[in-house]
Amino acid sequence: MEKVPKQIIKLEMLVADIMDIDIPGMRSPNREKLCSVARSIVWFVAHKELGYTSTFLGRLYNRHHSTILAGVKKIEKIQKLENAQTLLKNMKKENKDIFELIFPL
């Protein structure tokens, strides 16, 4: 098994603390939603922001690299949805009259 880099350990500790779960649970094959999302967040940040490859992360977490990429895409999808919701709320505030004409309640 690969040696876990300090950056990833710190990232896991941060995510585990925020989501109130333990690190062994996050590293386990547990498919519970909270553990799965926490794991995906770690993978997303490690891959997109820290530059670790999906192959390396797969070896680290005993997963296939495609599983890592699926987790990364899951977080990207959540981000896009949240960005769209924020944009919609801002549009509503700024252009309330026009918005109500287009999307009547």
JOKAVEN-V521868 format. One record per residue. N is the residue number from 0. RES is the residue in one letter. SS is DSSP state (alpha for helix, beta for strand, coil for the rest). NEAR is the number of other C-alpha atoms within 10 Angstrom. D_CENTER is the distance of its C-alpha to the mean C-alpha in whole Angstrom. Layout:
# JOKAVEN-V521868
n	res	ss	near	d_center
N	RES	SS	NEAR	D_CENTER
N	RES	SS	NEAR	D_CENTER
This chain:
# JOKAVEN-V521868
n	res	ss	near	d_center
0	M	coil	7	24
1	E	coil	11	22
2	K	coil	7	23
3	V	coil	11	19
4	P	coil	9	19
5	K	alpha	9	20
6	Q	alpha	11	17
7	I	alpha	17	14
8	I	alpha	13	16
9	K	alpha	11	16
10	L	alpha	16	12
11	E	alpha	23	12
12	M	alpha	17	15
13	L	alpha	14	13
14	V	alpha	20	10
15	A	alpha	20	13
16	D	alpha	12	15
17	I	alpha	10	13
18	M	alpha	13	12
19	D	coil	13	15
20	I	coil	15	15
21	D	coil	14	17
22	I	alpha	18	16
23	P	alpha	12	18
24	G	alpha	17	16
25	M	alpha	23	13
26	R	alpha	16	15
27	S	coil	13	17
28	P	coil	14	17
29	N	coil	13	16
30	R	coil	11	15
31	E	coil	10	15
32	K	alpha	9	12
33	L	alpha	15	11
34	C	alpha	23	11
35	S	alpha	17	9
36	V	alpha	19	6
37	A	alpha	24	7
38	R	alpha	25	8
39	S	alpha	23	5
40	I	alpha	20	3
41	V	alpha	25	7
42	W	alpha	30	7
43	F	alpha	24	5
44	V	alpha	16	7
45	A	alpha	20	10
46	H	alpha	18	11
47	K	alpha	13	10
48	E	alpha	9	12
49	L	coil	12	14
50	G	coil	10	15
51	Y	coil	15	15
52	T	coil	15	16
53	S	alpha	23	14
54	T	alpha	16	18
55	F	alpha	16	18
56	L	alpha	23	14
57	G	alpha	18	16
58	R	alpha	14	19
59	L	alpha	15	17
60	Y	alpha	20	16
61	N	coil	14	18
62	R	coil	15	17
63	H	coil	14	18
64	H	alpha	17	16
65	S	alpha	12	15
66	T	alpha	16	13
67	I	alpha	24	11
68	L	alpha	19	11
69	A	alpha	15	10
70	G	alpha	21	7
71	V	alpha	23	6
72	K	alpha	15	8
73	K	alpha	15	7
74	I	alpha	19	4
75	E	alpha	15	7
76	K	alpha	12	9
77	I	alpha	11	8
78	Q	alpha	12	8
79	K	alpha	11	11
80	L	alpha	12	12
81	E	alpha	12	12
82	N	alpha	12	14
83	A	alpha	12	16
84	Q	alpha	12	17
85	T	alpha	12	18
86	L	alpha	12	20
87	L	alpha	13	22
88	K	alpha	13	22
89	N	alpha	12	24
90	M	alpha	13	26
91	K	alpha	14	27
92	K	alpha	11	28
93	E	alpha	11	30
94	N	coil	11	32
95	K	alpha	13	32
96	D	alpha	12	35
97	I	alpha	12	34
98	F	alpha	14	31
99	E	alpha	11	33
100	L	alpha	9	36
101	I	alpha	9	33
102	F	coil	8	31
103	P	coil	8	34
104	L	coil	5	33
